[in-house]
Amino acid sequence: MSKKTNKFSASDFGHEAEVPQESAFYFGQQNFKWMLIGLAFIVVGFLLMMGPDANTVDGKFDPNSWNDGIFSIRRIRIAPLFVVIGFVIEVYAILKRK
C-alpha cells in the first residue's frame, strides 16, 4: 500500500508554511496576578468571619450565655461578600486570555 499524500502541500506554493511558535501554557502573568488577588479576597473574607462562637464569653465556653457578636455586620454581610468577590475574580482569572 502506498501512503496517501495531500494534493495541495505547502511546498507546492514555493515556500514553507511558517507556524508561529506559541507557548503551550495557557496562563500568562496577568492570569496569575488576578488569581492571587482573588485568593487574597477569599482569605480576607474568611479571616473576617473568624471570632468567638455563640456560647463564648471572654474566651471561655459558657452554655448559659449568648454572644450576639456572631450576627455582626462584619461576619454576616461583609465577609461573605469578600469571599464571593474572590471567587468571581478567580473565575475571571481562569477565563481571561493572554
Secondary structure, DSSP 8 states (H G I E B T S, - for coil): ------SS-GGGGTS--------S----HHHHHHHHHHHHHHHHHHHHH-S--TTEETTEE-TT---GGGG-HIIIIIHHHHHHHHHHHHHHHHH---
